[in-house]
Amino acid sequence: MGAWVEVEGGGLTPSGLAAVVHRDRMRLLGRGNDNRVYENVSGGGPFGSWEQVPLDGLTASEPATTLFHGAGVLFVRGTDNRIYAGGFGGGPDYEEVEGGGLTLSAPAVLADGRDLHLFVRGTDDRIYHNQAKSTTPFGRWAEVGGGGLTRSEPAAVVVGDVLHLFVRGTDDRIYHNRAPRGGPFGGWVGVEGGGMTLAGPAPVVFNGAVHLFVRGTDDRIYRNASDGDHFGARWVEVEGSGKTLSRPAPIVFNGAVHLFVRGTDNRIYRNHLNT
């Protein structure tokens, strides 16, 4: 990682960011001060101006986004705590996700082949899962196995045939659960290194390993990486001495991890890691 620089366009956000690579460009999405979702785009150079995503509706948290069969999909927590879905350039309105779920934080979305997984923090702080397929909509919400609790948004990635789910516990420690593709989740285990966070953790898969980024209890940004079975014995601060009030947003683009954060001034900053 290097120096933190402000993302061009002068955007402000009261929440974290979401990012995805779509059509060979980084697409950065954030919640504006008016609770609408805005987008900025970069092909590897400077970002441009922030533009409102053309969907009617408001969000109370950061958005969640992924690609599903080549199309960008967007999920938000509505101001009524219901969960809504839309798309880049989709219809004029968000549509409520089937199942009638409620959440107190941003949703987390994971695309895995023909499956689209959605994870949320319930109003009881338990962690719930819903799943859609290419030909079937979302269905019933089911609690993730292991009986975990969280105070923030979950996050998920897939490595090989295993889904990895990360949360901030009610003790502010970082926990990990995993499920074989098509199978149930097991028990929650603490991520090695003794890290603590005041927001949801943010994983990304880079060179076959899970890299995990968190906001520390001092608002600094820390990272840890897995060797496949275990994370490192200590958390390392991301270079540049940046600070954030929300969860970081990492993506892989052009052979590097690009990391985006909301600064303590609510401006939006970025950094990157090549190795």
C-alpha positions in Angstrom: 0.0 0.0 0.0 1.1 3.6 -0.6 -0.3 7.0 0.1 -3.9 7.8 0.5 -5.3 10.2 -2.2 -8.8 11.7 -2.5 -11.0 10.1 -5.2 -11.7 12.7 -7.8 -15.1 14.3 -8.1 -15.4 15.8 -4.6 -17.8 13.2 -3.3 -19.0 13.0 0.3 -20.6 10.0 2.1 -21.9 9.3 5.6 -21.2 5.6 5.1 -18.7 3.1 3.6 -18.3 2.4 -0.1 -18.9 -0.5 -2.4 -16.8 -1.3 -5.5 -16.9 -3.7 -8.4 -15.0 -4.2 -11.6 -17.4 -4.0 -14.5 -16.6 -3.8 -18.2 -12.9 -3.3 -17.4 -13.6 -0.3 -15.2 -13.7 0.2 -11.5 -17.2 1.3 -10.4 -17.3 2.9 -7.0 -20.7 3.4 -5.3 -21.6 5.3 -2.2 -24.5 6.7 -0.3 -24.8 10.4 -0.6 -25.8 12.9 2.1 -29.3 12.8 0.6 -29.4 8.9 1.1 -29.4 8.3 -2.7 -26.7 6.1 -4.3 -24.0 7.7 -6.4 -21.4 6.2 -8.7 -18.0 7.1 -10.0 -16.0 5.2 -12.6 -12.3 4.8 -13.5 -10.6 2.8 -16.2 -7.3 2.8 -14.2 -6.7 6.6 -14.3 -8.4 9.3 -12.4 -12.1 9.0 -11.5 -14.6 11.4 -12.9 -17.7 13.0 -11.5 -20.2 11.4 -9.2 -23.5 10.6 -10.9 -26.7 9.4 -9.2 -27.6 5.8 -9.9 -30.8 5.9 -12.0 -33.0 4.1 -9.5 -35.7 5.7 -7.4 -35.3 5.0 -3.7 -33.3 5.8 -0.6 -30.8 3.9 1.5 -29.9 4.1 5.2 -26.5 2.4 4.8 -23.8 1.8 2.2 -24.8 -0.1 -0.9 -23.7 -3.6 -1.8 -22.8 -4.6 -5.3 -21.5 -7.5 -7.5 -21.7 -8.9 -11.0 -24.1 -11.7 -11.8 -23.9 -13.1 -15.3 -22.1 -10.1 -16.4 -24.6 -7.6 -15.2 -24.2 -5.2 -12.2 -26.6 -5.8 -9.4 -27.1 -3.5 -6.4 -28.6 -4.2 -3.0 -29.5 -1.6 -0.3 -31.0 -1.3 3.1 -34.0 0.9 2.7 -34.9 3.7 5.1 -37.6 1.2 6.3 -34.9 -1.4 7.1 -36.2 -3.6 4.3 -33.8 -5.0 1.7 -34.1 -3.8 -1.9 -32.4 -4.8 -5.2 -31.7 -2.9 -8.4 -29.2 -2.8 -11.2 -26.9 -0.5 -13.1 -29.3 1.1 -15.7 -32.1 -1.1 -14.5 -35.7 -0.2 -13.9 -36.8 3.1 -12.3 -37.4 1.6 -8.9 -35.8 -0.7 -6.4 -37.7 -4.0 -5.8 -37.9 -5.6 -2.4 -36.0 -8.8 -2.0 -38.3 -11.8 -1.6 -38.6 -13.2 1.9 -39.6 -10.1 3.9 -36.3 -9.7 5.6 -35.2 -6.7 7.7 -31.7 -5.4 8.5 -30.1 -2.8 10.7 -26.9 -2.6 8.5 -25.9 -2.8 4.9 -26.5 -6.2 3.1 -23.6 -8.3 1.8 -23.9 -10.0 -1.7 -21.8 -12.7 -3.2 -22.1 -14.1 -6.7 -20.9 -17.7 -7.2 -21.6 -19.1 -10.6 -25.4 -19.6 -11.0 -25.9 -18.7 -7.3 -26.4 -15.3 -5.8 -26.0 -15.2 -2.0 -27.3 -12.4 0.2 -26.3 -12.0 3.9 -27.7 -9.6 6.4 -27.6 -8.6 10.1 -31.1 -9.2 11.4 -33.0 -6.9 13.7 -32.0 -9.4 16.4 -28.3 -9.1 15.5 -28.3 -12.7 14.2 -26.9 -13.4 10.7 -29.3 -14.5 8.0 -28.8 -15.9 4.5 -31.0 -15.9 1.4 -30.2 -17.3 -2.1 -31.3 -16.9 -5.7 -30.3 -18.7 -8.8 -30.2 -17.8 -12.4 -33.7 -19.0 -12.9 -35.3 -18.7 -9.5 -35.8 -15.6 -7.2 -34.8 -15.2 -3.6 -36.7 -17.3 -1.1 -36.9 -17.7 2.6 -34.3 -16.1 5.0 -32.5 -18.7 7.1 -30.2 -18.1 10.0 -26.5 -18.9 9.3 -25.3 -21.9 11.2 -23.3 -21.4 14.3 -25.5 -19.0 16.2 -23.3 -15.9 15.7 -24.3 -12.3 16.4 -23.0 -9.1 14.8 -23.4 -5.3 15.3 -22.5 -4.5 11.7 -22.8 -5.6 8.1 -21.4 -9.1 7.2 -19.0 -9.8 4.2 -18.5 -12.9 2.1 -16.1 -14.2 -0.5 -15.6 -17.5 -2.3 -12.3 -19.4 -2.6 -12.4 -22.6 -4.6 -15.4 -24.5 -3.5 -15.7 -22.8 -0.1 -17.8 -19.7 0.9 -16.1 -17.6 3.6 -18.3 -15.3 5.8 -16.8 -12.6 8.1 -18.5 -10.5 10.8 -17.8 -8.1 13.6 -18.9 -9.8 16.8 -20.7 -8.1 19.6 -17.4 -8.0 21.4 -15.9 -6.1 18.5 -13.6 -9.1 17.6 -13.6 -10.5 14.1 -15.2 -13.9 13.3 -15.1 -16.3 10.4 -17.4 -19.0 9.2 -17.2 -21.2 6.2 -19.4 -23.5 4.1 -18.6 -25.9 1.3 -20.4 -24.9 -1.9 -24.0 -26.2 -1.6 -23.5 -27.1 2.0 -24.3 -25.5 5.4 -22.2 -23.1 7.4 -20.5 -24.5 10.5 -19.2 -22.8 13.6 -17.8 -19.3 14.1 -14.1 -19.0 15.0 -12.1 -15.9 15.8 -9.8 -14.6 13.1 -6.2 -15.0 14.3 -4.2 -11.9 15.4 -6.6 -10.6 18.0 -7.9 -7.7 15.9 -10.8 -5.6 16.8 -13.1 -3.4 14.7 -15.9 -0.9 15.0 -17.4 -1.8 11.6 -17.9 -4.9 9.4 -14.7 -6.6 8.1 -14.0 -6.4 4.3 -12.4 -9.4 2.5 -11.1 -9.7 -1.0 -9.4 -12.6 -2.8 -6.0 -11.7 -4.3 -3.5 -14.2 -5.7 -5.6 -17.1 -4.2 -5.5 -15.7 -0.7 -8.1 -13.9 1.4 -7.0 -10.4 2.4 -9.0 -8.9 5.2 -9.3 -5.2 5.9 -10.9 -3.6 9.0 -11.4 -0.3 10.7 -9.6 -0.5 14.0 -10.9 0.8 17.3 -8.6 3.7 16.7 -10.2 4.4 13.3 -6.9 3.4 11.5 -7.1 0.8 8.7 -5.6 -2.7 9.3 -5.1 -5.8 7.2 -4.4 -9.4 7.6 -4.1 -12.3 5.1 -4.8 -16.0 5.1 -2.5 -18.8 3.9 -5.6 -20.9 3.1 -6.3 -22.2 6.6 -5.2 -19.5 9.0 -4.7 -15.7 9.1 -1.5 -14.1 10.3 -0.6 -13.7 14.0 -0.9 -10.0 13.9 -2.7 -7.2 12.1 -0.7 -4.7 10.2 -1.7 -1.1 9.6 -2.2 -0.1 6.0 0.5 2.2 4.9 -0.3 5.9 4.6 -1.7 6.5 8.1 -5.3 6.8 6.8 -8.3 6.8 9.1 -12.0 5.9 8.4 -15.3 5.9 10.2 -16.7 2.9 8.2 -15.8 -0.4 6.7 -13.2 -0.2 3.9 -14.0 -1.4 0.4 -11.3 -3.5 -1.4 -11.4 -4.8 -5.0 -8.8 -6.3 -7.4 -8.1 -4.4 -10.6 -5.2 -4.7 -13.0 -3.2 -7.0 -10.7 -3.5 -4.8 -7.6 -5.8 -4.5 -4.6 -7.5 -1.1 -4.6 -8.8 0.1 -1.3 -11.5 2.8 -0.8 -12.5 4.4 2.4 -14.7 7.1 3.9 -12.4 9.5 5.6 -13.0 11.2 8.9 -14.0 14.2 6.9 -16.6 12.1 5.0 -14.5 12.5 1.8 -13.6 9.4 -0.2 -10.0 8.2 -0.4 -8.1 5.4 -2.2 -4.9 3.4 -1.8 -3.5 0.4 -3.6 -1.4 -2.7 -3.0 0.6 -4.4 -5.8 1.9 -7.5 -4.0 
